Every structure is written in structure tokens, then in C-alpha cells.
Amino acid sequence: MSFSEKNINIKIVNLMASYTSNSLDLLEYAQSTLMTGIDQKRPERVYVCIPVDVNEILTSTDNNGKVHARTRLALWPMRNREAYLQSVNAKRIAAGDIPKTLDQMPTHTLQINHTDDFILANIKKFGAKLVDKVLSKLNPQLAEQIKDDNPEDTNSRLYRCIRTTMNPSLGNFYQHVSEQRTMPAQAQIAQGVQGYTPAETDPLAYLAEHQDDEDLPF
């Protein structure tokens, strides 16, 4: 017995997730700061200023003249939620607050997500200065174990620690799961709209210039 394609109408039950966050800290971007006096009409207005070059932010202008500044982010499941819960509850109990339960804890963290090319370019540019600063942020025992690793080997523990340092978390997210049904299997998928060809900046260009210690990317 056979069926023609038009008679097959499979529906798949899927778990669709949504995420919310109480706050994200934009000042986790390297060398970011708050500034006033930028708007001449409203000099008291506060601006969040994020350097483009040290944060691998790509700027471009589309065919309509609109300027874009794009950053790379990654949403990762939070590790060691139980330990995080214990730390939070220790502070809450000390303050006389009601302890939280695990289902009240964040499930994911949003991190900056630099490309390997950008990270390696910074390692080559700053060398021992960058490595020493990363090692100084680690547990002394771990720092001693990995100090002789090749920082340019993307599989080494030292490189992974550098990548983690250069990709700080902007904040935590809570996952809310609800059951939804997909479209029928034979339903057509809408085609993407044709995009523009932007004139992008080179995120590594700043490394060609003379840099001092203050220009380390974290």
C-alpha cells in the first residue's frame, strides 16, 4: 500500500522555548563606558559607549543609507546551577530572605562570541601581556598547570581560558517551555528576502596600529 505525497499530513509536536532576562550589562564590553555631553541639545543625556574595534563590532551601511553595528552573541545553558543556587541562597539567608528553588534559577547565560580569528589576532598582537593577564585571573593551581600551553592552539586549555576571558557574560536568561505544534510537513517554507551587500569594516584593522596595555580586549 502506498500513499501519494499530497495525502501525507504529518504534524510534529515540538517543545518551543522562549527566554527572558531581567537585565543585560552592556558595560561588560571591553573598554565600554558611560558618557554625557555627546548630544548638544541634551548634554545631560547619558550614552552607553562601546568601542567598535576592540569588541569586533562590524559596522556597515545598507542601500537605504541606514548604518548598522553588529555584534556576535551566544546563548549557552548555565553550568553548575546547583552550586549557583547554593551561593545565591547563602546570601539570601544571611539577609533574612526566603531561599530560592532550582526552578527559580537562570537556565542560560548570554555571552559575547568573538571569532577564533579575532581571538588569535589579539594573541599574536599582545603575546605574553595578554597571556599573563588571563593567567592572573585564574585559580593559581590551574594557571600553573596551563601556563606552558600554546596559546595559539585552539584546542589547548590556555586558549580556551583566553577565549572565555574575552567572551564575558552579559547576563542570565530564564527559559520558559511551552508545547506547540509545527506546520504540516508538506507546508512550504517562506523564502528569505534578498538582502543588501554592506560595506563592512575590518574588525582586525586596529591591531595593525601601535597599542598599549590599555588596548587589551578585556
N, C-alpha and C positions, 0 to 999 in steps of 0.2 A: 504494500500500500504506500503510495507516495502523495505528497502534498505540493501544490504549486506555491511559489514564494508569496503570492498575494494572499494566500489563506493562512499564513503563519503570522500570528499576532502575539508575540511573547512580551510580557511585561516583567520587569525585574524589580524586585524590592531592594532598595538601597538605603543605606544609612547616610543621610546628608548632614554634614556638620557645619555649624556656624560658630563664630568666635567673637568674643567681646573682650575689651581691655579697659581697665579703669583709667589708665594713663600710660603714655609713652614719653620717655625723656629724650628730647631731641638734642640735649646738650651732651649726650653720650658720643656724638660725632666728634672726631678729632678736631681740637682747637676751636670748637664752636663756642659762641658767647652771646650774651645779650647786649644790645646796643640801643642807644637813643640818639636823637639828633639827625637821623637819616632823612626823615620826612620834614621838609622845610615848613610845610603848613601845620604840622603837628609834631613839633620837636620832642614832645614828651612821650610819643608813642614808642613802645618797646618792640624791637625786632629780634628774632632769633637769627643769628648769622652763622652760617655753616660754610667753611672754606670748600671750594669745589675740588681743588687739586688733591689735597691730602685725604679726601674721602671718596675718590673715584666716582664722583658725580659727573654724569655725562650731560652736557648742555647741547641743545640743538634748536633750530628754528624750522617750523613746518612751512608748507606752501602758503599758508594764510598769515604768516608773519608772527605766529604765536611761539613764544620761547618756552622750551621745556627743560627741566632739570631732573634727571632720572637717577635713582639710587637703587642698589641691589639689596634685597632683604630675603631672609629665610625664616620660616616658621618651624620650630623644632619641638617635638614632645619634651616636656620637662623631665629631667632625670632626678632621681632621689627625692621624689615628692614626699615620702615618709619622713626623711631627715629634715626637709624644708618645713614640714608641718610641725615637727618637734621644736625646731628653732623658733617658729612663729608663736607656738603655744607657750613656750618658756617665757617669752616677753609678755604675752597677754596675761598669763597667770601672775607674773610679777607685778603687772599693772592693775590686777584685780579684775581683768576682763574674762569673759567666758571663752574657754578654748574652742578652736575651730575643729571641724571634722575634715577628713581627707577629701570628701566631695565638694568642700568649700575652697579647696586649694587650686591655684592655677594649674592648667594642664600643659600649656605650651609657652615657649618664650620666643620673642621676635628679635632676631639678630641682624646686624649688618652682615652682608655677604659679599666680601671682596673676591675678585677673581684670583686664581693662582698666579696669573701673570703679574697682577698688581702687587701681590704679596712678595713674590720673588724679586721683582724690580726694586722694592724697598729693601729687601735683604741684601741685594747686591750693592745698592747705593750706600746704605748706612753700616753694613757689616757688623763689626763687633759692638758698636754703640747700640744698635737695635737688639742684638742678642743679649747683651749684658742687662739691658733694661728689662727685657722679658724675664730673664732668669731671676732678677731681683724681685719680681712679683710672685714667684712660685714658692712652694714649700721648699725649704733648704735641702731636704733629702732628695726630692725629685729633681731640683736644679743640679745637684751634684751628679745624679745618675745620667742626665741628658746633656750636660754641658759640652761634651765632646762629639755629640751627634752632628751630622752635616745639616746645617740649617736650610740648604737648598734642595735637600732630598724631601720631596713632598710626602714620603712615607715614614719619615723619621718622627720621633716623639717631639723633638725640639721644634721642627717645622709646625707640627700640629699645635704646639703651645703658642708659637708666634701667630698662627692663624687665629686662634681663639682670642688672643690679646687684641689683635687688630679688628676683630669682629665682635665688639661688645653687644650686650643685650640692651635693647631699647625699652623693654618692658615685658610683662607677662600677660598671657591670654587665658580665658576660660572657654572651654569647648562645650557647646550645647548640641546635643544629638537629637534629631527627630527623624521619624521614619517617613519617607516619601517614595512615590513610585516614579519610575522613569517614563519617558515617552515610549510608544510601541517600537519594537525592534526595527521595523521597516520604515519608520518615520525619517524623513530627510533632515539632514543637519544643515543649518544655515551657513552659507559661505562667508568668510571674513571680508570685511570691507577693504578695498585696496588702500594701502597706506601711502604715506609720503616718504621721500628719501631725505632724511635730515642731514644737515652738515654738522657732524658730531665733533666735539672737542677730543683731544688726545689725553686720556687720564694719566698717562705716564710722562707727559711733557715736562712737568715741574721737576722731575727727578734729574733732568739734564742740567739744571741750574745749580749753583752753589747753595748748599743747605747747611744750616747749623743744627744744634741739638734740639732746638725748639720745633723743628720741622718733622720730627719723628711722627709717624702716622698713628699715634695713640697717646 
